[in-house]
Amino acid sequence: MAEGRIDASLTTYLRSIIQTIAWFVLVLAGHYTLEEKCHDYWHPLFASIKPGKISFFSPAATRLLLCEPSEGFRLTYTFYTIEEVVRLSNGQPYLVQLICQNLVTRCNRQVFELGQDSEQPISLDDLQAVIDSPHFFQDGSPSFKGIWMQAVDLPHGQQAILKALALESKDLQQLVAATGLSKDAAKEALRTLTADDVVQRRPDDQRYGFTVELMRRWVRYTNMQPQ
């Protein structure tokens, strides 16, 4: 629509379908919230809709998805493998799926191509091998890059803050010093990043850090390599 390839009046048509056909359900996936889109051409579609936030899986739900994704799932994990997946993903649904997909692929290759024991649980070493694979962050780049490119938008300074936090967690004053942003600009950028679940502030020491450890690693690896 922004490029003029699709007529913006499509949103009005979709709205009429939603309001008149009970069984019609429209699902949109992306990094932007409905509130962020309601000010532009999406407004006719969402003017009468109350948005509901879909956030991360809880640790318990993440563990359940790992161990019982379907009835009769035969693979098992060590306790430490499960907890590390929870830590790395923080229950971000796409990344949980990405990790599991790669772990299952690795397990199948070991069993069917290398003849290893199919009853052996997936270990922390298996998980580390998946995360260290050059393909992992490439496969996940649509999600990682989408979040990174969204941080180009206003308010200014979001990417600078993400770069600073990729090294270590920081409080507001440390972020101001590391980025060169004014205190007000840093606050505004942090407010947006927090609302988008990209960063979070720890209640114990008021330091900000990435909500998802794998996102932190992607920012550090992708955007902070020496030229």
Secondary structure by P-SEA (a helix, b strand, c coil): ccccccccaaaaaaaaaaaccccbbbbbbcccccccccccccccccccbbbbbbbbbcaaaaaaaaccccccccccccaaaaaaaaaacccaaaaaaaaaaaaaaaaaaaaccccccccccccaaaaaaaaacccccccaaaaaaaaaaaaccccccaaaaaaaaccccccaaaaaaaccccaaaaaaaaaaaaaaccbbbbccccbbbbccaaaaaaaaacccccc
